[in-house]
Amino acid sequence: MLARLARPAFLWAGVVGPALFVAVFLIDGATRAGYDPSRHQVSLLSLGDRGWVQTLSFLVTGALLILFAIALRAHLAAGPSAMAARSGPVAIGVSGLGFVLAGVFPTQPLFGYPPGAPAGMATDITAGSLVHVGAAMLLFFGLIVAAAVFARRFWRVRARGWAVGSALAAVIVFVAFGASGSGPSGELLLPASAGLVQRIALVTGLGWVLLLAVHEISIAAHAGHRRAGLVG
């Protein structure tokens, strides 16, 4: 089964998953009554009458990222860096698992959404919300570690632009994710712009995955054409 999932064609999952997730939260967030994309985190879209849309997006995106990680691991196996070939895809797979768990365990009403919810942090945190927070940690730190690992890999193969871009993506996701969360008091660090800052982290991290997928797809296609030429 894993051998089938490791086919180069499945690298496209790394394009479809990130594009799908970003498109869903941008469109859904812009059209929800009472939802403010600048203030409200993406996870809150899992609540309300249309909550199933964001929940499905979490689940599908997570599955596609895990599929991409499996295909990427096989694709990189013969590459120049054994560590990146293992740990990089594993980190992307961990992020995919975070997406799946975030879909299975939605957050609870917070920060005034859905309309009528308390304006700030909930006083009684549910077990599901705690799991959701853990899922978010997997989701974001998986992306951070993956970008950092590939930054080192690209640097070693002298792909300086990709190395710098990957390192920058890791830093942006780390800083933006941290800024979108809560401080020691439990209140948001940036209550007026937490949603916007979180979106910066998501677009940066998932955008990096998409570009990585496109890059590796082009390499796989070139290798396939070269093998076909040798056979012919």
Phi, psi and omega in degrees: 000311180297325179298322178292320181291343182274003179296145181304330181301332182284354173299337178296341176299331178287346174267312186293315183302302180300318181297319180297312185297313181296317180298319182295311185287333177289313182289312182295318181294329181280346185242006179273130176292130177081001182256130180246106182301335179288324184262324189265135178290158182301323183301331181293343176292346177284354180256163178089184186298326181259018182300332181298334181295310180291323177300313178297323178297318176302312185293313182293316179298317178300316179297319180292323178293321177295318177298316178299319180298320179295313180295321180294320178301315180292320182296322184271355187304326182262013184279185186281345184231107181294324181296313180294326180295333179264301190288327179298304176299323179299318179297320177294320177297322177297319176298318177300319176298321177299320177298315181298313180296324178295330177283322181288324181241086180292160176287176178255165179305130183213158168050038174081011177226137356298164181310130183104347178287159178305146185291333182246207178291143178294145180280327178248105183277127181280160178298321179299321178294323178296318176296321179298319178298317176299321178297320179296323177298315177299315183302305186283317182289334172298316178294319181297311181296317180300313180297320179294319179296316180288333174300316178294318180298313181295325178295320182292331179263011175066027172268075191298319180298315178294323180296312181294317180298319180293317178297318179296320178299317179299318181293315181297315180297317180299311183292314183293320178297315179298319182290337181277352184265199184258154175270189180302333181283347184092350178270154182297143177291322181232074187300330182277345185219022182299319180296318180297315182294320177297322179296325176299317179297316182293314181295320179294310182294312181288328175297321177296317178300315180300314180295322176299316180299314179299318179299312182288330175297318180295323178293315179297320180294318179297318179296321179295320178294323180292318178295321179296322178294322179294319179294316181292000000 
